[in-house]
Every structure is written in structure tokens, then in C-alpha cells.
Amino acid sequence: MKLSIKMILANAIALVLGLAAASPILVPNFALTTKVQIEVDIIYAYFGVQEFNRNVTGLWRNQSNPLEYNLHIISYFIVLNVTNRSDKLALIGEFEVSAAPEILVYNGTEMIGSEKLAKQITVSPISGEGFGVAKENPILTDLRDLSRFYPGWSQYWSPNASRLIGLTGMVEVSNIAAYDALQSGTIYLYGEAKGKPYEGGSLSTGFGLKYVQLQIIGKEYLYNSILSENQILRMDSNGIDVFIETRR
């Protein structure tokens, strides 16, 4: 009887010690699986074909020169509505936008977007976290990593908070198929944001993909799903945050 009690006590002690020893390992591993849910919506996109005066050295393109005829300078301004859909404070600091005639997204379980690319891909474009994006003849891709430090800008997203993020710039489009797609006005728009819980955890990816018909205004192209005629977009001095303002 005493032997049985000792064995039971020994097993109990071993169990307690085992749990105590395992706790430091289990807790960090559990923390690494914690994620935030990020929602991304592309709400505005502008593209403008720039025609520079011949006196603008470096940017002017001689349209009569066969070597420069297809070198088109495109300015762009794309706005994302990025929302932290979790109950945790999030650090969101990586953003990407793309425009192309064909874009396909693999979110880990299914392919979304271009049927043409879906038929061409025989192996799922899986990255380290089961996520991948395929693009054909991209007009532009812009990636901003602000996760370390960016003066005057905050990467903190409160729970269920939304912010407008603008990516703007200028690119040279020499791909004829890409330029033709922009001129047609029918393209895919892609937006992406990456972040993680403030208290630690794994990186999450949120994305938005839209197949849109751009409004064509001469050599300017517009997609707008949020602004009325009496509203304008204002950019913060940090060059990233965007606000909507009513005309005065």
C-alpha cells in the first residue's frame, strides 16, 4: 500500500514538474501563432500618362524615335483602406499595390482572380505562409516597408480601426501589353498590407483584388469607389496617410 502511494506521489510530482518545464516552451510557441486579421480595400486609383516638354531634360521622350516611342512615363496614386479587424493592437507597416491586365492570388486554400493565369499555373504559388501572387504584364508594382521606422508616421492600428494609406509615384512602362491594358481601361487592381500583434505573434497578410473598368479622361485613368464630387483627397505631410475632406 505504501509502495502504491509513493508511486502515485512520484507520478504526480513528475507530472507537475513536466508541466512546469513545458510551460516556458508552450507559451512562446502559442504566442507565435497569434495573429491579427487585416482587411484591405482598394478605394481609389489614378493613372496619368505624362507628356513632358522637350525642354524637360531626362524625362522627355521623342515619339518619332522608334527606340523611345514605347517608353511611357506613368504617374499613379493608389489609396487603400486598411482595417485591423481584430480586438488586439496591431503593428501594420508593409504595403504593396499592383496594377496589371492579369493578377491571380492564392490565399492558401483557393485561387482568386485571373482565370487565364489559373489555367496556366500547374503548381500552387505558395510562399512561406501559404500565400502567393502571380501577375502578367504588370503596369506597376509598388512596395513600401515602413515596419522599422518612418519619420512622422505611426504603424499602430487600434482594434477595429481603419486608415487610408496612399502609395504614389512615377514609373516607366515599356511593356506594350501593359500599356495597351491601361489604355483599354480594364485591369486588375491589387492591394496588400502585412502586420502582427503589438504584443508579439506571427505576421498576417490582408489583401484586396478588384477587376475594374477605369474611367478614361483623355490620357488619364480613374477608379473611384468612395469620393463624391464635393470631396477631395488630402495627403499627410508624411506622404503615406490620406484623408478625405469636403470642399469648402
Long-range contacts (C-beta under 8 A, 24 or more apart in sequence): 31-199, 31-200, 31-201, 32-200, 32-201, 32-202, 33-201, 33-202, 34-88, 34-197, 34-199, 34-200, 34-201, 34-202, 35-86, 35-196, 35-197, 35-201, 35-202, 35-203, 35-204, 36-84, 36-85, 36-86, 36-88, 36-90, 36-195, 36-196, 36-197, 36-201, 36-204, 37-84, 37-85, 37-86, 37-204, 37-206, 38-82, 38-83, 38-84, 38-85, 38-90, 38-92, 38-193, 38-194, 38-195, 38-204, 38-205, 38-206, 39-82, 39-83, 39-85, 39-206, 39-208, 40-80, 40-81, 40-82, 40-83, 40-191, 40-192, 40-193, 40-206, 40-207, 40-208, 41-80, 41-81, 41-83, 41-191, 41-208, 42-78, 42-79, 42-80, 42-81, 42-97, 42-189, 42-190, 42-191, 42-208, 42-210, 42-223, 42-225, 43-79, 43-80, 43-81, 43-164, 43-224, 43-225, 43-226, 44-77, 44-78, 44-79, 44-223, 44-224, 44-225, 44-226, 44-227, 44-233, 45-76, 45-77, 45-78, 45-79, 45-99, 45-189, 45-212, 45-214, 45-222, 45-223, 46-75, 46-76, 46-77, 46-78, 46-220, 46-221, 46-222, 46-223, 47-74, 47-75, 47-76, 47-99, 47-139, 47-182, 47-214, 47-220, 47-221, 47-222, 48-74, 48-75, 48-76, 48-219, 48-220, 48-221, 49-73, 49-74, 49-182, 49-219, 49-220, 50-74, 50-75, 50-170, 51-219, 70-174, 70-176, 70-179, 71-172, 71-174, 72-172, 72-173, 72-174, 72-179, 73-170, 73-171, 73-172, 73-173, 74-139, 74-140, 74-170, 74-171, 74-172, 74-173, 74-182, 75-168, 75-169, 75-170, 76-140, 76-142, 76-167, 76-168, 76-169, 76-170, 76-171, 77-166, 77-167, 77-168, 77-233, 78-142, 78-166, 78-167, 78-168, 78-189, 78-191, 79-164, 79-165, 79-166, 79-233, 79-242, 80-164, 80-165, 80-166, 80-167, 80-191, 80-193, 80-208, 81-162, 81-163, 81-164, 81-226, 82-157, 82-162, 82-163, 82-164, 82-165, 82-193, 82-206, 83-160, 83-161, 83-162, 84-157, 84-158, 84-159, 84-160, 84-161, 84-162, 84-195, 85-160, 86-159, 86-160, 86-197, 87-159, 87-160, 88-159, 88-197, 88-198, 88-199, 89-156, 89-157, 89-158, 89-159, 89-197, 89-198, 89-199, 90-156, 90-157, 90-159, 90-195, 90-196, 90-197, 90-198, 91-147, 91-155, 91-156, 91-157, 91-195, 91-196, 91-197, 91-198, 92-155, 92-157, 92-193, 92-194, 92-195, 93-145, 93-146, 93-147, 93-148, 93-150, 93-155, 93-194, 93-195, 94-143, 94-144, 94-145, 94-146, 94-147, 94-192, 94-193, 94-194, 94-195, 95-143, 95-144, 95-146, 95-165, 95-167, 95-191, 95-192, 95-193, 95-194, 96-141, 96-142, 96-143, 96-144, 96-190, 96-191, 96-192, 96-193, 97-140, 97-141, 97-142, 97-167, 97-189, 97-190, 97-191, 97-192, 98-133, 98-135, 98-138, 98-140, 98-141, 98-142, 98-188, 98-189, 98-190, 99-138, 99-139, 99-140, 99-182, 99-187, 99-188, 99-189, 99-190, 100-135, 100-136, 100-137, 100-138, 100-139, 100-178, 100-181, 100-187, 100-188, 100-190, 101-136, 101-137, 101-139, 101-177, 101-178, 101-181, 101-186, 101-187, 101-188, 102-135, 102-136, 102-137, 102-188, 103-133, 103-134, 103-135, 103-136, 103-188, 103-190, 103-209, 104-133, 104-134, 104-135, 105-132, 105-133, 105-134, 105-190, 105-207, 105-209, 106-130, 106-131, 106-132, 106-133, 106-134, 107-131, 107-207, 112-209, 113-188, 113-209, 113-211, 114-188, 129-202, 129-203, 129-205, 131-205, 133-190, 133-192, 133-207, 135-190, 137-175, 137-177, 137-178, 137-181, 138-175, 138-178, 139-171, 139-173, 139-175, 139-178, 139-179, 139-181, 139-182, 139-187, 140-169, 140-171, 140-173, 142-167, 142-169, 144-240, 146-240, 147-194, 150-238, 150-240, 151-238, 152-236, 152-237, 152-238, 153-236, 153-238, 153-240, 153-241, 155-195, 156-198, 157-195, 163-241, 164-241, 164-242, 164-243, 164-244, 165-193, 165-240, 165-241, 165-242, 166-233, 166-235, 166-239, 166-240, 166-241, 166-242, 168-235, 168-239, 182-214, 182-221, 185-213, 185-214, 185-215, 185-216, 185-221, 186-211, 186-212, 186-213, 186-214, 187-211, 187-212, 187-214, 188-212, 189-223
